[in-house]
Amino acid sequence: MQAWYSRYVSKYDGFENEFEPGSRGRVLRNKLGIKLVREIERAETKAFMAAYVDSLLSVEENSRFTSDSIKDMHKKWLGGIYDFAGDTDRWTSASPACSSAERNT
């Protein structure tokens, strides 16, 4: 995220603006009870790598990406960490980018 932008918009602005107690507002409330930024980043990265490999194995040459496939990938990636993973209803209410993308489909 560019520095000028981060002054105005937090990575976590929107629906999920609920933080893990004891994280000083730095880590989203999560299923693992992680309070440290480095630890949540590690957990997200590990989960991403597993979801990435799983997604690569399930994609074929003629596969099409739909909103449902993106939702499923998000759920595979972050479902073990956050309750909101794969919940597009919550994304669209929180993100101007998601709302804009929905209008264009």
N, C-alpha and C positions, 0 to 999 in steps of 0.2 A: 504494500500500500504506500502511495506517495506521502511524504511528510506533510505537505500542505493539506491534503485530504484528511489525514488521520486526526488533524486538530479539530475537525468539524464532525466527523462521523466515526464512531467507535466500531470496531470489528463486530461488536455484539449489540449494536443498537437494534431495537425492534422487539419482536415477540419473546425472544429468549433472554431478555434482560434480567435474568435471575442468576445470581452468582452463588458459588459454593461458600457456605459459611466458613469463615476463617481464611478466605483467599484474598481479602481486602479488595473485593470487586474485580479481581483479575482473572478468575477461572469460572466458567459457567458451571452451574449445578450439574453434577454428573452422577451416573450410576456407580462409579468407582470410588467416590468420595475424595477424589484428588483435589488438593488445594494449591499445589505449586504449578506455575506456568510450564516449567521444563518437563514436569511429569506428564501433564496433560498433552503437551506437544508430542512427547514420546509415544503416549498411548494412541493419539490420533494418527501419527505416522505409521506405527506398527499396524493399526487397523486398516489404514489406507493401502499399505503394501499387500495385505491379505486380500482386500476387496479388489484391488487392481489385478492381481493374478487371477482371481476367480472370474472377474469380468472378461479378461483376455481369453480365458478358456471357453467362455460361453458365447463369444462373438464370432460370427462367421463372416465370410467375405461379403455376402449380400444382406447382412443384418442392418436394420434401420434403428436409429436412436429416436425414441419417442419420449414424451414427458414421463411416461410410466417407467421406461428403462432408466432414466436419470434418477427418478424417485427410488427405484430399487437399488441402484448403485449407492445412493446416499444412505439408504437404510443398511446395506451391507457394510458400508464404511463406518458409520457412526452409531449404528443401532445398539451396539454393546456398550456405548459410552453415554449417549444422550437419549432422553425420551422423545425429543422432537425429530429425530432422524427419520427421513422419508415422509414427513408430514407436510405435504405441499400446501394444505390449507393454511398452516401457520406461516409458511414461507411467503405466500402471496400477500398476506395481511401485513407483513413486516417489511418487505423489501420492495422499494420502488422499481428496482431492476426486474424482479420477478413479475410484478404487476404489469410492467411495460412489455415484457416478453409474452405474457399471456394474451395481451391485447393484440399482439402481432401474429398470433397463431390462428 
